[in-house]
């Protein structure tokens, strides 16, 4: 296996860009206090981002994906345990694989 300099530089450049984006955000929030509506929006941001990642995958599975997602939401709401919710989702998709 050979080490290609262009690939190594690309990986290091992407790592540096990622670090600077994250560190820049922390530096800005330490220097300036954002308005209250920005703080509230940032607190609710992870949920919509997760939905944006998951929705296309659910859509490709059709109704089975949405049924399994409902099972995951119910399991998470009842148990407040992420591992249980994931196991229920995987089990639901597996069981629904046997349904027409």
C-alpha atoms as one frame of an Amber mdcrd trajectory, in Angstrom:
protein
   0.000   0.000   0.000   1.373   3.386  -0.953   0.711   6.701   0.657  -0.395
   9.295  -1.877   0.497  12.829  -0.909  -2.534  14.369  -2.646  -4.945  12.115
  -0.754  -3.182  12.769   2.548  -3.291  16.535   1.971  -6.986  16.360   1.049
  -7.806  14.450   4.243  -5.761  16.820   6.396  -7.337  19.832   4.671 -10.852
  18.517   5.320  -9.977  17.799   8.950  -8.633  21.338   9.372 -11.712  22.876
   7.736 -13.998  20.849   9.998 -12.048  21.839  13.085 -12.031  25.520  12.136
 -15.802  25.513  11.536 -16.464  23.981  14.935 -13.892  26.071  16.789 -15.109
  29.219  15.031 -18.642  28.621  16.257 -17.462  28.149  19.828 -15.286  31.262
  19.589 -18.183  33.351  18.288 -20.535  32.197  21.042 -17.916  32.972  23.675
 -17.379  36.475  22.291 -21.007  37.382  21.504 -24.235  36.381  23.189 -26.777
  35.454  20.523 -30.337  36.760  20.756 -32.787  34.610  22.703 -34.613  33.395
  19.569 -31.308  32.089  18.168 -30.602  30.196  21.397 -34.078  28.648  21.321
 -33.720  27.710  17.644 -30.344  26.060  18.280 -31.820  24.017  21.144 -34.424
  22.550  18.770 -32.107  22.075  15.797 -30.935  18.455  16.354 -34.460  17.033
  15.952 -35.181  18.543  12.520 -31.684  17.674  11.291 -32.198  14.041  12.339
 -35.590  13.964  10.614 -34.015  15.383   7.448 -31.480  12.536   7.473 -33.991
   9.798   8.258 -37.027  10.802   6.150 -35.532   9.866   2.743 -34.515   6.439
   4.044 -37.994   5.904   5.476 -39.576   6.945   2.190 -37.589   4.313   0.292
 -38.954   1.637   2.641 -42.550   2.707   2.030 -45.237   2.117   4.612 -43.091
  -0.453   6.437 -40.477   2.180   7.212 -43.055   4.546   8.622 -44.637   1.804
  10.739 -41.207   0.894  12.114 -40.469   4.568  12.779 -43.721   4.803  14.710
 -42.645   1.799  16.771 -39.305   3.488  17.489 -40.995   6.706  18.615 -43.395
   4.767  20.845 -40.577   2.700  22.371 -38.487   5.807  23.023 -41.438   7.623
  24.584 -42.273   4.674  26.830 -38.793   3.590  27.907 -36.604   6.695  27.408
 -33.903   4.224  26.400 -32.216   4.694  23.028 -30.909   1.117  22.847 -34.398
  -0.274  23.378 -35.827   2.076  20.742 -33.190   1.025  18.206 -33.796  -2.659
  18.954 -37.551  -2.173  18.534 -36.998  -0.411  15.192 -34.717  -3.127  13.875
 -37.105  -5.808  15.110 -40.075  -4.046  13.524 -38.319  -3.814  10.145 -37.322
  -7.467  10.396 -40.878  -8.553  11.276 -42.401  -6.358   8.589 -40.079  -8.008
   6.062 -42.249 -11.115   6.346 -45.412  -9.140   5.532 -46.374  -8.725   1.890
